[in-house]
């Protein structure tokens, strides 16, 4: 199974790439995380946040692999515990060959991305910098996998 993470923004600081790749490489071959980075639309006074989100949405929607379950990350989505994520991961493994998680740019996701998604997920009520969201996702997916495989990484 492949979990695609489509994220707006390239050229992340080294600490972001290093930490993301650390969790990515801990997962077994049968559960891969693939990061698809898309360019950030240039911000200026002459272009509205809505127009920027629309342009980013066009990039995101083109990058979504076919036959993939689509989940939008959005502050208004459903919050999950790590144990609930582990249950969901098991469901994904049983029912899908690919899942795609969408991370918008600094202005968030355009409505069309949320409407295209089968589910909207929130990482909580706090606001995180988007580079950090990649790391949180990778770590939580590794933690969910560790729960399903009775690995000692997760403790309750």
Long-range contacts (C-beta under 8 A, 24 or more apart in sequence): 1-30, 1-31, 1-32, 1-92, 1-93, 1-96, 1-97, 1-98, 1-99, 2-32, 2-33, 2-34, 2-65, 2-97, 2-98, 2-99, 3-31, 3-32, 3-33, 3-34, 3-92, 3-98, 3-99, 3-100, 3-101, 3-141, 4-33, 4-34, 4-35, 4-36, 4-64, 4-65, 4-68, 4-98, 4-99, 4-100, 4-101, 5-33, 5-34, 5-35, 5-36, 5-100, 5-101, 5-103, 5-134, 5-137, 5-138, 6-36, 6-38, 6-60, 6-63, 6-64, 6-100, 6-101, 6-102, 6-103, 7-35, 7-36, 7-37, 7-38, 7-103, 7-130, 7-133, 7-134, 8-38, 8-39, 8-40, 8-41, 8-56, 8-59, 8-60, 8-103, 8-104, 8-105, 8-130, 9-37, 9-38, 9-39, 9-40, 9-105, 9-130, 9-131, 10-37, 10-38, 10-39, 10-40, 12-37, 12-131, 12-134, 13-131, 16-131, 16-132, 16-134, 16-135, 19-135, 19-138, 20-134, 20-135, 20-138, 23-135, 23-138, 23-139, 23-141, 23-142, 24-138, 26-142, 27-141, 27-142, 27-145, 28-145, 31-93, 31-141, 31-145, 33-137, 33-138, 33-141, 35-134, 36-63, 38-63, 40-105, 40-106, 41-105, 43-106, 49-107, 50-110, 52-105, 52-107, 53-104, 53-105, 53-107, 53-108, 53-109, 53-110, 54-110, 54-112, 56-104, 56-105, 56-107, 56-109, 56-110, 57-109, 57-110, 57-112, 57-113, 60-102, 60-104, 60-109, 60-113, 61-112, 61-113, 61-116, 64-100, 64-102, 64-116, 65-98, 65-100, 67-97, 67-98, 68-96, 68-98, 68-99, 68-100, 69-95, 69-96, 69-98, 69-99, 69-100, 69-118, 69-119, 70-99, 70-100, 70-102, 70-116, 70-117, 70-118, 70-119, 71-99, 71-100, 71-101, 71-102, 71-117, 71-118, 71-119, 71-120, 71-121, 72-102, 72-109, 72-113, 72-114, 72-116, 72-117, 72-119, 72-120, 72-121, 73-101, 73-102, 73-103, 73-104, 73-109, 73-120, 73-121, 73-122, 73-123, 73-133, 73-137, 74-104, 74-108, 74-109, 74-114, 74-120, 74-121, 74-122, 75-108, 75-122, 75-125, 75-127, 76-120, 76-122, 77-119, 77-120, 77-121, 77-122, 78-119, 78-120, 78-121, 78-122, 79-121, 79-122, 79-123, 79-124, 79-125, 80-121, 82-140, 82-143, 82-144, 82-147, 82-154, 83-147, 83-156, 85-140, 85-141, 85-143, 85-144, 86-143, 86-144, 86-145, 86-147, 86-148, 88-144, 89-141, 89-144, 89-145, 89-148, 90-148, 101-137, 103-130, 103-133, 103-134, 103-137, 104-130, 105-130, 106-130
